[in-house]
Amino acid sequence: MARPETEGEYVHGWPDRARSRALISTDAEGRTIYARSPLLELQGLVTPTDATYVVAQLNMCDPIFPDDYTFRISGLVDKPCDLSLRELQMLPSRTVRCVMECAGDDGEYFLWQQGKVKKPSRLARQQGEGGWNQMGGKDRAPEIEDILNAIPTTCLVSGGEWTGVPLRSVLEMVGIKDGVESVYIKGHDTGRPDPTAQYLSTGRTDIDVVDPGVIHYDKALPLEKALDPDTLLVWAHNGEYLRHVHGAPLRLIVPGWSGNWSVKWIQEISLLPSTPACYYQTHYFVLADTPESPERRPCMELGCKSVILNPIDEDSPLRQGDHLIAGLAWSGRGAVTAVDISFDDGATWKPAHLEQHADRWLWRRWTFAWRNAMPGRHRIISRASDEAGRVQPQTRPNFQNKHFDGFAPVEVEVL
């Protein structure tokens, strides 16, 4: 089998499966800067904290002691103020379970569909040291093959439970003045964006990359999304206080939208009459046909997506007989309502069993009992539908290869 079931580890005194942990890359000082979730090992809906993905676009700030933490709220508000974590926690709290997915998750599949790379594998491991924000500071751009081999972009997605306060509650507390268009949120993390991220996402190194110099990570959230009751300022993740690597003491969570909106280590919130040209929604994390296209829009809501996690290509060959096909499905517009399976490249579809739950932003597990699989080569495709009436796929190919929600067929041989 491609994936061993056990490793003989003892958990709390009982023989059990080994704990799932993220696939980590570190910087020269040994700090985690990139980690992919081991999706193929996970069985439930909430990804363990140790297995949750991490992407640091800039340099993580130093840890902030919670008792010393404050953030500033200013701009078009009636009562500008500084809030401590304790003061924030005095407000009515809310818990939301949702999928967090990097905009670039599975972006390699766009390149694969275009015949530019070999088919991606969710078993692939990235470089343990370096490989992210470490390759672009040389005299010349690295070869794109080196980047793609060093930094797989699959498994940049996790399901989590987040506890905090609706951003709306905080904004209403300080008073929203007329004329607000965006809610600007700045993190403590700073740095000079490395072009490697754009080389990786586009699959090219012959593109012009804007150099903004040293900046803070920041985003300008449209007021309407900021006022959504599920958009949260959170201090807890999966039942525990946030870890530093995930944005402690306080981060933003924007359910349904790609992870780049969920600013970590919040330093400042400001209500503005316009939308500033933040680097990470003007030059990177954008959707457009070509690098030269003047028509760009920031990556916002996720598409409608399903993935097959069992079997995978590497499980081939399978024995003739009954097999379980299983996976996950999620959408940026709410609950997934159906998943279908095809064995004939979409000519016909069979309904899968979809697990039901009440969390509209969280993925759903689905299964299909593949009875009496006959010898031969089989190509299996899954297709999700959501409560907004959307059917996978929703996102067109784009030059930064963001928001992939297309078909990623599993190809296996039965003997």
N, C-alpha and C positions, 0 to 999 in steps of 0.2 A: 504494500500500500504506500501511496505517496505521503500519507500523514499518519505517523504512528499514534496509536490511541493513548498509550500511557508512557511515562518515563520513570516510573517507580518512585516518585517523590512521595514522602509521607506528609500529610496535612493534618495538623492538630492531633497527631497520634494515630491516625488511621491511614492505611494504604489507599491512595487515591490518585487521580490524574494530576499532573503537574499544573500549577497555576498559569493562566494565560497572562502573558506580558507583552507589551508593545515591542515592535522591532525598532531599535533605537540607533540613531546616529548622534555623535557628540562632537563638540568643538575641541580645539587643542587643549583646553583646560579640563576636558572631561564632562562638560555641561551638556545636557540633552538639548538639542536644537531641532530635532526632526525625529518623529516616531510614528510608525504605521501600526494600525490595529491588526491583530492576528484574526481576521474575520473567519477564517476557516476553522478556528478552534472554538468559536463562541456558539452557545446554544440558546441563550435567553435574549431579552430585549434591551437590557441595560448593559452596556459594555463596562467591565470592571475598570476602576480608575487606573490600575496599573497597565491596562491594555488600551487606554484611550489615546487616540492619535494626537500628535503635537506638531505644529508648524510655527517656527519663529521667523518672521520675515526680516526683522531687525534684531539688534542685540537685546536680549532680555535684560530688564533692569535688575538691580540688586534687590534681594528680598526686603519687603517692608513689614516692620513689626505691626501687627493689627492695632495695638493700642495707640500707636503713633500716627495711624493713617487718617488722612482727610482728603477730600476732593472738593474742587471749586465748581459752583454753578453760577453762571453769569450770562450776559447778553440781554436779550429782550425778555427780561423777567422783572416782576415787581419787587422781589426781595432777593437780590444776589446774596450768596452765603457760602460758607465752607461747612461741609458736613463730615462728621466722623463716622466710622463704621458703626459705633454703638448708637449714634443718633439715627442712622439709617435703619438699623434693626428694630427701632421703636415703632416704625410704620408697619401697617398690616402686610404680612408676607404672603408669598404665593410660590407654589412649586409646579414646575412644568417639566414634563418628560418629552424629549425631542431628539431628532437626528441632527447631528452636527456633521456637515460634509464640506471638505475643502473644495473650492471652485475647480481645482485642478484634478480632483480625484478621478481616476480612470481616463485621464486625458490621452494616455498612450493609445487607447482604443480608437480615437479619432485618427491618429497617425497610422495605426494598423489597418484601418479601413481604407486608407489611401495608399497602402502598400509601401509605407516608408520605414516601418520597423517590423520586427517579428512579433507574433502574437504575445501580448503581455501575460504574465503569470502572477497570481496572487501569492505564490510560494516564493517568489523572488525576494532576495534580501539586499538591502542597500548597503553601501559602505558603512562600517561601524564608526569610523572616525572621519570627519570632514565630509565632503560630498554635498554639503548644502551651505550656501553663503560662504564657500571656501574656494571656489573655482574661478571666480571672475576677476580677481585682482592681479592677474598676471599680465605680461606684456602683450599677449595675444589671446583671443578668445579660444577656449578649449574646443576640441572636436566634439560635435554633437553626439557622436556615438559614445564618447567617454562619459558625457553627462548622463545620457539615458541609461548606460550600464551602471553608473554609480548611484543613480537616484530613481528607483522605480516610483511611479505615482499611483499605484493601486493601494487600496486599504487605507485611504485618508478619510475615513468616515467612522463615526461612533454613535451609539445611542446612550443618552445620559439623563439623569434626573438633576434638575437645577433648582435651587431654592434661593429666593431673594425678595426684592420688592419691585413691582411694576415701575418702569421708568416713568410712566404716566403719573403715578402717585407723587413722585418727587417733583415733577414739573408743575403739577397742579398746586403742590404745597408752596412753591416759590412764586407762582402766578405767571401765566403765559400772556405776554403782551400781544397785541395785534401785529400782523405782518410777518410772523415767523414762517420761514420756508423749510429750514433744516435744523437739526439738532447735531451740533458738532461735538465729537467725542475724541479726546486725545489720551493716549496711553503714556506711561512713563518710559516705555521702551524706545530707544533711539538707534540711529545708525544710518549708513549710506546704503541704499538698496543695491544689492549685488545683481548684475545683469544675468547671472546664471539662472535665476528663476524664470526670466523671460525666454532665455535660450531653451530651457527645459520645456516650457509650456508650448512654445511654437514649433519645437523640433528644428530650429534654425539658429545659426550664429551670425548670419549676414543681415541682421536687422539693426536699425538705429534704436538705441535704448536711451531714454531721457535720464540724465543724471541730476537729481534734485539736490545733491549734497547731503549733508547730515540732517535728518529729519526725525520727528516723532512719528510713530504710527498713529494715524488718525483717520476718521471717517466722518462723513456728514450724512446722517440718517434723515430721510424725508420725514416731515412732521407726522404724517399719517401713520407710518410704521412705528415711529417712536411712541405714539399714543395707543398702539395695540396693547391690550391688557396682558398679552403673553410675552411682550418684549420686557426683559427683566434686567435689573442690576443684581447680580448674584454674588453670594459669599460662600455658598455651599454646593457641593457636587457629589452625587451618589451617597447622600446621607452623612458626609463629612465636610468639614471646612475645606475650602479650595486649597489646593496645593499651589506652590509658587509657579511651577511650570505651566499650570493651567490658568494663571492670571490673578492669583491672590495678592492683596486681600479682596479686590472687587473687580468684576468684569461684566461686560454686557453679553446678553444672550438674545439673539434675534431668530426665533424659530421660523423655519421655512426658507430662510435665506442662507446663502453659502457662508461658510465659517469666517471669511475675512471681515464680515460686519461685526463680529462679536469681539469688540476691542477688549484687550486684557490690560490689567494693571492701570485702571482708569485714574487719570490725573485731573482732568478738566472736562466739564460739560458746558457748552455755550449755545444759546438759542440765537439763530442768525436769520437775517432777512433774505439771504440768498444761499446758494450752495457753493462753497469754496472748491477750488480745483485740487482736492486731495490726491496725492500721487496714486494711492491704492484704489481709486475709483475713476481716475482720469487716464492714467497711463498703463496701469496694471490692474488685473481683474476687470477687464472690459470685454465686451462682445462686439466683434466687427468681422467683416468678411476677409479683409487683408490688413497688413500693417499700415498701408497707406490710406485706408478708408477714413474719410472725415466723419462718417456716421458711426459713432461709438456710443455704447451705453454700458453703464456699470453692471457687473454680474450681481443680480439680486436674487429673486426667488429661484429655487431649484426646480428642475423639471419633474417628470414622473418616471420612476426608475425601479427596475427589479434586477437582482443579481442571482445567479445560480451558484450556490456554495457547495453543493453535493449532488452528483459527482463533479469532479473537475477533470480537465484533460489528462492531468498527471495520474489519475486513478486508472486509466486505461492500461491493459484490457480488463473488462469486467466479465464475470461468468454469466452464462445464460441463466435467466430466471428473473426473480422479482428484485427490483431496486427502488430505493427512495430517492426522489429528486426533491431538493429542498433549497430554500433561499430566503432572501429578505426583499421587501419592497417599501418604498417611501415616496413622498411627493412634497414639493414646496408649496402646494396649495391646500394642504390638509390631508385627510385620511385616504389611504388606498382602499378601493372598493372591490377590486378583483385582480387576480393574476391568472393568466392562461399560458399553456405550454404548447409548443409546436414541434413536430418531428419532421416537417416537410417544408422548411424555410418559409413558414407563414401562410402556406396555402390553406391549412386548416388549423384550428386551435381547440384545445381541450381545457376545461376549467380545473384549476388547482384548488386545494383546500386553503382558505385564508383564515388565519387566526384573528379573532375579534378582540378588541379592547377599546377603551374610551379615550385614549390619548391620540388626538388627531395629528400631532406633529411627530409622533414616534413611528418608526418602521414597524411593519407587520411580517411575521414569519408565515411562510407558505410551504406547502408540501404537495407532492403528487406521487401516487403509488404507481410506479411503472411496472406493470404486470407482464411476466413472461417475455422479457426482453430477448429478442431473437439474435442469432449471430449476424455480424456485419458491422459496418461503420454507421454511427448515428450522430446526427447534429441536432442538438436540443436548444431551443430558444424560449425564453420567458418574456412575457409582456404584461405590464401593469396598467391599471386604469385608476383614476382618482375621483373624489367626490365633486371636483370641478368639471368633470366630463372629459378630462384629458386622457389620452392614451399614449403610452410609450411608443416611439420616442417623441420628444417635444423640442429639443434643442438642435439647431442646424450646426453643421461644421463651422468653426470659426478660427481665426488665425492664432489665438492663444489657447485653443483647444480646451476651453472651459465648459463646465456643466455637462459633461458627457452623460447622456441618459439613453443612449442607443442600445442596440442589441449586441451582446457579447456571447456568442454561441459557445456551448460546451460540445466538444467533439470527442467521442469515445468509441472504442471498438468492443464488441461483445463476442466472446469466443464460445 
